[in-house]
Amino acid sequence: DSMTPAQRDTLRSIIVRRAEQFHQALNPFRRGEANNHAWLQAFGLAESGIVLAGEHEAAAEWAEYVRQLYLGYFLSCLGQQGENNEGISYWGYGLGFVIGYADLMQAVCGIDLYQHPWLRQTARFPMYCAPPGAWAVSFADTGKPNHAVRGPDQTRWVRELALRTGDPYALWYAGEREPTGGLAPKPPVDLTPSIHYRHIGWAIFNTSLVDGSQGATVGFHSGRYFAGHQHPDQNSFVIHAYGEKLAIDGGYYDWYGSPHFKAYSMTTLAHNTLLVDGAGQAVCKPGADGRITAYFDSPSYGYTVGDAADPDVYEGRLSRFDRRLLFIKPGFVVVHDLVASAGKAARYDWMLHAVAPIQTEDSGNSFRLACPKAALRGRILAPQDAKLDVTTGFPVEPVDGYSTRPVPAEKYVPEWHLYVTPPQPSAKAEFLAAMQIQRLGEQPGPEATIEPIEAIGGHGVCIRVGDRTHLILSRKAGADGLLRGGGLETDGQAAAVELAQDGNLVRAMVVGAKRLLYHGWALLDADKPQDWSSDSSTRKG
């Protein structure tokens, strides 16, 4: 009301000109619905349409077109669980546009977009990715470095969403401890701490959503490629525990397209997966998709399988890449890879990246890295004669954000890289790595011993720690019939038991099985294959 007619005309013409540019960019829509650049442009177009309704002939058309984009493309492309394919940092960046548009629609049109399944649940995405005190799981461009985000994160947006959707757990995660806006915060002690984000192919196994500094997190990615901030890291994993980063998603997001970005962080080199003949996965390529083919979670165990055999992933070099990951909570991770080339024999490099020096011991094919509060100790059980090499540094050094300046010493985080390589190229290969997450600090946990055991139809592992023993079986490629070893017998794909010092069973699990026996004692006898744990409640997704 304080503007003169001339000023209003000038402002109107500016809005119209910019809105027409947005409309031209968005209509016809040329894909990219998972990219937040389109969300921002559409939000600006919607505001223009509503502000100029009744004053400009195309205004109503703009507003209606954006409504169709948000409902028909943007929100519907994001899944049903509140996930985001571009990770926790870009979740926060793009969410501001979505909340702005949703508030606009609610205030002006009376349309409550917060009832949409994705928008109603997305406040919990940071809670699962980055519990308080834990480092974030984020298989995408995240920060400087990419593993630098610690929970709780994005609390401004989490709080805004919590109040709009009535989510007491999100309100607690955002830091509120007293009722706010008529909503009482609630700690997530009664929520399942792990989650399988099916749409984006993330499996996140947390032992605590309340205090990540006292728990462990294992994250795994194998999913569709959607947009440009995703990394070429199909079948990769990360491990965080007790406030430390043990196996990281490497590199810096100094700026999009930087020399470091192109040479390292936006390549497979920076991730805990495989190289084939020294080459990684396709970068930013639609169709270079992985998929999670199995997911099972219980209070004691987490298990998932990723399939990265799509020819577009390794650009025709592989015909098979299955990665099975077993998390024996809270202290052990077993990774079993089944790999086959698409033709000739190939060299495979199994990679693990860390922010602490990695020490190896050739005699036992073992490795160790230690941070102040936790260590990761592992043994490569297959191939038995693999070569372990460790390097440090980057192919190209990162810079200090949008500049050419080196990263200041106080901000620089070095990385160490473990490469596990079979002695000669082959058409098929299997890797089996068993790792202990060892708590250090004032009350350190005991070191485990990891040994192979003889098995029929698969690989067998025996892990001893303190007065407990874990036996694990995982089926080899092409092996039919019963899987046997260490007294275990099953028709499933993988199995594990924990035994007390007196030999009594503490817990057990099996996947894809009708039967599981231990020294003839039937732990599972079912009519059809199932994923099973001895826990009183099991969770499958």
Residue pairs with C-beta under 8 A, 6 or more apart in sequence:
3 11
12 52
12 55
12 56
15 48
15 51
15 52
16 48
16 52
16 56
18 44
18 48
19 44
19 45
19 48
19 49
19 52
19 58
19 62
20 58
22 41
22 42
22 44
22 45
22 48
23 45
23 58
23 62
23 65
25 41
26 38
26 41
26 42
26 45
26 65
26 69
27 65
29 38
29 69
29 73
32 38
32 227
33 69
33 73
33 74
33 77
34 77
34 78
34 85
34 86
34 226
34 227
35 227
35 228
36 86
36 90
36 93
36 94
36 97
38 69
38 74
39 70
39 74
39 94
39 97
39 98
39 101
40 94
40 97
42 66
42 69
42 70
42 74
42 97
42 101
43 66
43 97
43 98
43 100
43 101
43 104
45 62
45 63
45 65
45 66
46 62
46 63
46 66
46 67
46 101
46 104
47 104
48 59
48 62
49 58
49 59
49 60
49 61
49 62
49 63
49 64
49 66
50 59
50 63
50 104
50 108
51 59
52 59
53 59
53 60
53 63
66 101
67 105
67 111
70 98
70 101
70 113
71 113
74 98
75 98
75 113
75 116
75 118
75 119
77 226
78 84
78 85
78 118
78 122
78 199
79 118
79 197
79 198
79 199
79 200
80 117
80 118
80 121
80 198
80 199
81 117
81 118
81 121
81 195
81 197
81 198
81 199
82 118
82 119
82 120
82 121
82 122
82 123
82 124
82 125
83 122
83 125
83 197
83 199
83 200
83 202
84 90
84 91
84 94
84 122
84 125
84 200
85 140
85 199
85 200
85 223
85 224
85 226
85 227
85 230
86 94
86 140
86 141
86 226
86 227
86 229
86 230
87 129
87 138
87 139
87 140
87 141
87 142
87 229
87 230
88 125
88 126
88 129
88 130
88 136
88 137
88 138
88 142
88 149
88 153
88 154
89 138
89 140
89 141
89 142
89 143
89 149
89 253
90 140
90 141
90 229
91 122
91 125
91 126
91 154
92 126
92 153
92 154
92 156
92 157
95 122
95 154
95 157
95 161
96 157
98 119
99 157
99 160
99 161
99 164
101 113
102 113
102 114
102 119
102 164
105 111
105 112
105 113
106 112
106 113
106 114
113 119
114 120
114 161
114 164
114 165
119 161
119 165
120 165
122 161
123 157
123 158
123 161
123 162
123 165
123 167
123 170
123 173
124 167
124 169
124 170
124 173
126 136
126 151
126 152
126 153
126 154
126 155
126 158
126 173
127 151
127 152
127 158
127 169
127 170
127 173
127 188
127 209
128 193
128 194
128 195
128 204
128 206
128 209
129 136
129 137
129 138
129 151
129 153
129 204
129 219
130 136
130 137
130 138
130 149
130 150
130 151
130 152
130 153
130 212
131 151
131 152
131 193
131 206
131 208
131 209
131 210
131 211
131 212
131 215
131 217
132 151
132 152
132 173
132 210
132 211
132 212
132 213
133 150
133 151
133 211
133 212
133 213
133 214
133 243
134 150
134 151
134 206
134 212
134 213
134 215
134 217
134 240
134 243
135 147
135 149
135 150
135 151
135 212
135 217
135 240
135 243
135 244
135 245
136 142
136 147
136 149
136 150
136 151
136 153
137 202
137 204
137 217
137 219
137 238
137 240
138 146
138 149
138 249
139 202
139 219
139 221
139 230
139 231
139 233
139 236
139 238
139 249
139 271
140 229
140 230
140 231
141 229
141 231
141 253
141 256
141 265
141 266
142 148
142 149
142 249
142 253
143 149
143 252
143 253
144 252
144 253
144 254
144 398
144 401
144 407
144 411
145 250
145 251
145 252
145 253
145 398
145 413
146 248
146 249
146 250
146 251
146 252
146 253
146 265
146 270
147 238
147 245
147 248
147 249
147 250
147 355
147 413
148 413
151 212
152 158
152 173
152 174
152 175
155 173
155 174
155 175
156 174
158 170
158 173
158 174
159 170
159 171
159 174
159 175
159 176
161 167
161 170
162 168
162 170
162 171
162 173
162 174
162 176
162 183
163 171
163 180
163 181
163 183
166 183
168 183
168 184
168 185
168 186
169 185
169 186
169 187
169 188
169 191
171 180
171 183
171 184
171 185
171 186
172 185
172 186
172 187
172 188
173 188
176 185
177 185
178 185
179 185
187 210
188 209
188 210
189 209
189 210
191 209
192 297
192 539
193 206
193 207
193 208
193 209
194 203
194 204
194 205
194 206
194 297
194 302
194 539
195 203
195 204
195 541
196 202
196 203
196 204
196 292
196 295
196 297
196 304
196 541
197 203
197 204
198 292
198 541
199 223
199 224
200 223
200 224
200 226
201 221
201 222
201 223
201 224
201 290
201 291
201 292
201 306
202 219
202 220
202 221
202 223
203 219
203 220
203 221
203 292
203 295
203 302
203 304
203 325
204 217
204 218
204 219
204 220
205 217
205 218
205 219
205 297
205 302
205 327
205 329
206 212
206 215
206 216
206 217
207 215
207 216
207 217
207 329
207 330
208 214
208 215
212 240
212 243
213 242
213 243
213 373
214 242
215 241
215 242
215 330
216 239
216 240
216 241
216 242
216 329
216 330
216 331
216 437
217 238
217 239
217 240
217 241
218 237
218 238
218 239
218 302
218 325
218 327
218 333
219 237
219 238
219 239
219 240
220 235
220 236
220 237
220 292
220 304
220 306
220 325
221 233
221 234
221 235
221 236
221 237
221 290
221 306
222 234
222 235
222 290
222 291
222 292
222 306
222 307
222 308
222 323
223 234
223 289
223 290
223 291
223 292
224 289
224 290
224 291
225 284
225 285
225 286
225 287
225 288
225 289
228 256
228 284
229 256
230 284
231 249
231 265
231 266
231 270
231 271
232 266
232 267
232 268
232 271
232 280
232 281
232 282
232 283
232 284
232 288
233 249
233 268
233 270
233 271
233 272
233 273
233 281
234 273
234 281
234 288
234 289
234 290
234 306
234 308
234 313
234 321
235 273
235 274
235 290
235 306
235 307
235 308
235 321
235 323
235 337
236 249
236 271
236 272
236 273
237 247
237 272
237 325
237 333
237 335
238 247
238 248
238 249
238 272
239 246
239 247
239 333
239 376
239 435
239 437
240 246
241 330
241 374
241 437
241 439
242 373
242 374
242 439
242 440
242 441
243 373
243 374
244 371
244 372
244 373
244 374
245 354
245 355
245 371
246 354
246 369
246 371
246 374
246 375
246 376
246 437
247 272
247 352
247 353
247 354
247 376
248 272
248 353
248 354
248 355
248 415
249 270
249 271
249 272
249 353
250 264
250 265
250 269
250 270
250 271
250 353
250 415
250 417
251 260
251 261
251 264
251 265
251 266
251 270
251 394
251 398
251 415
252 260
252 261
252 265
252 398
252 407
253 261
253 265
254 260
254 261
254 398
254 399
254 400
254 401
254 402
254 407
255 261
255 399
255 401
255 402
258 398
258 399
259 396
260 394
260 396
260 397
260 398
260 399
262 396
263 394
263 395
263 396
264 270
264 394
264 395
264 396
265 398
266 283
266 284
267 280
267 283
268 274
268 275
268 280
268 281
269 275
269 280
269 351
269 395
270 353
271 351
271 353
272 351
272 352
272 353
273 281
273 308
273 323
273 351
274 321
274 337
274 339
274 348
274 349
274 350
274 351
275 348
275 349
275 351
276 314
276 317
276 318
276 341
276 346
276 347
276 348
277 317
277 346
277 347
277 425
278 347
278 349
279 314
279 315
279 317
280 314
281 288
281 308
281 313
281 314
281 315
282 288
282 312
282 313
282 314
282 315
285 312
287 310
287 312
288 310
288 312
288 313
289 310
289 312
289 313
290 306
290 307
290 308
290 310
290 313
291 306
291 307
292 304
292 305
292 306
292 307
293 305
293 306
293 307
293 322
294 303
294 304
294 305
294 324
294 493
294 511
294 512
294 531
295 303
295 304
295 305
295 540
295 541
296 302
296 303
296 304
296 509
296 511
296 531
296 533
296 538
296 539
296 540
297 303
297 538
297 539
297 540
297 541
298 509
298 533
298 535
298 537
298 538
298 539
299 329
299 533
299 535
299 537
300 328
300 329
300 498
300 507
300 509
300 533
300 534
300 535
301 326
301 327
301 328
301 329
301 496
301 507
301 509
301 533
301 535
302 325
302 326
302 327
302 329
303 324
303 325
303 326
303 327
303 494
303 509
303 511
303 531
304 324
304 325
305 322
305 323
305 324
305 325
306 322
306 323
306 325
307 321
307 322
308 314
308 318
308 321
308 323
309 318
309 319
309 320
309 321
309 322
311 318
311 342
313 321
314 321
316 342
317 341
317 342
317 346
318 339
318 340
318 341
318 342
318 346
319 340
319 341
319 342
320 338
320 339
320 340
320 428
320 477
321 337
321 338
321 339
321 340
322 337
322 338
322 339
323 335
323 336
323 337
323 338
324 335
324 336
324 337
324 338
324 474
324 493
324 494
325 333
325 334
325 335
325 336
326 333
326 334
326 335
326 336
326 472
326 474
326 494
326 496
327 333
328 334
328 463
328 470
328 472
328 496
328 498
330 437
331 436
331 437
331 438
331 445
331 448
331 465
332 434
332 435
332 436
332 437
332 448
332 463
332 470
333 434
333 435
333 437
334 432
334 433
334 434
334 435
334 461
334 472
334 474
335 431
335 432
335 433
335 435
336 430
336 431
336 432
336 459
336 474
336 494
337 350
337 429
337 430
337 431
337 432
338 430
338 476
338 477
339 348
339 428
339 429
339 430
339 431
340 427
340 428
340 429
340 477
341 426
341 427
341 428
343 427
344 427
345 424
345 425
345 426
345 427
346 425
346 426
346 427
347 421
347 422
347 425
348 421
348 422
348 426
348 429
348 431
349 419
349 420
349 421
350 380
350 386
350 419
350 420
350 421
350 431
350 433
351 417
351 418
351 419
351 420
352 358
352 367
352 378
352 417
352 418
352 420
353 415
353 416
353 417
353 418
354 369
354 376
354 415
354 416
354 418
355 371
355 413
355 414
355 415
355 416
356 369
356 370
356 371
356 416
357 369
357 390
357 392
357 416
358 367
358 368
358 369
358 390
358 416
358 417
358 418
359 367
359 368
359 369
359 390
360 366
360 367
360 368
360 388
360 389
360 390
360 418
361 367
361 368
362 388
364 379
365 379
365 380
365 381
365 384
365 386
365 388
366 377
366 378
366 379
366 380
366 450
367 377
367 378
367 379
367 380
367 388
367 390
367 418
368 375
368 376
368 377
368 378
369 375
369 376
369 416
370 376
370 440
371 440
372 440
372 441
373 439
373 440
373 441
374 437
374 438
374 439
374 440
374 441
375 436
375 437
375 438
375 440
376 435
376 436
376 437
376 438
377 435
377 436
377 438
377 447
377 448
377 450
378 433
378 434
378 435
378 436
378 450
379 433
379 434
379 435
379 450
380 386
380 388
380 420
380 431
380 432
380 433
381 432
381 433
381 434
381 450
381 452
381 459
381 461
382 430
382 431
382 432
382 459
383 422
383 423
383 429
383 430
383 431
384 452
385 422
385 423
386 420
386 421
386 422
386 423
386 431
387 420
387 421
387 422
387 423
388 418
388 419
388 420
389 418
389 419
389 421
390 416
390 417
390 418
390 419
391 416
391 417
391 419
392 414
392 415
392 416
392 417
393 414
393 415
394 415
397 406
397 407
398 407
399 405
399 406
399 407
400 406
400 407
400 408
400 411
406 412
420 431
420 433
422 429
428 477
430 459
430 476
430 477
432 459
432 461
432 474
434 450
434 461
434 463
434 472
436 447
436 448
436 450
436 463
436 465
438 444
438 445
438 446
438 447
438 448
439 445
445 465
445 466
446 465
446 466
447 465
448 463
448 464
448 465
449 463
449 464
449 465
450 461
450 462
450 463
451 461
451 462
451 463
451 464
452 459
452 460
452 461
452 462
453 460
453 461
453 462
453 471
453 485
453 486
454 460
454 485
455 473
455 483
455 484
455 485
455 486
456 482
456 483
456 484
456 485
457 475
457 476
457 479
457 480
457 481
457 482
457 483
457 484
458 473
458 474
458 475
458 476
458 479
458 483
458 485
459 473
459 474
459 476
460 471
460 472
460 473
460 485
460 486
461 470
461 471
461 472
461 473
461 474
462 469
462 470
462 471
462 472
462 486
463 469
463 470
463 472
464 470
467 500
467 501
468 498
468 499
468 500
468 501
468 506
469 498
469 499
470 496
470 497
470 498
470 499
471 485
471 486
471 487
471 488
471 496
471 497
471 499
472 494
472 495
472 496
473 483
473 484
473 485
473 486
473 488
473 490
473 494
473 495
473 496
474 493
474 494
475 483
475 492
475 493
475 494
481 491
482 489
482 490
482 491
483 489
483 490
483 491
483 492
483 493
483 495
487 518
487 519
488 495
488 497
488 516
488 517
488 518
489 515
489 516
489 517
489 518
490 510
490 513
490 515
490 516
490 517
491 513
491 514
491 515
491 529
492 510
492 511
492 512
492 513
492 514
492 515
492 516
492 529
493 511
493 512
493 513
494 510
494 511
494 512
495 508
495 509
495 510
495 511
495 513
495 516
496 508
496 509
496 510
497 505
497 506
497 507
497 508
497 509
497 518
497 523
498 505
498 506
498 507
498 508
499 505
499 506
500 506
505 518
505 521
505 523
505 534
507 533
507 534
507 535
508 516
508 518
508 523
508 533
508 534
509 531
509 532
509 533
509 534
510 516
510 523
510 524
510 531
510 532
511 531
511 532
512 529
512 530
512 531
513 524
513 526
513 529
513 530
513 532
514 524
514 525
514 526
514 527
514 528
514 529
514 530
515 522
515 524
515 525
515 526
516 522
516 523
516 524
516 532
517 523
523 534
524 530
524 532
526 532
531 538
531 540
532 538
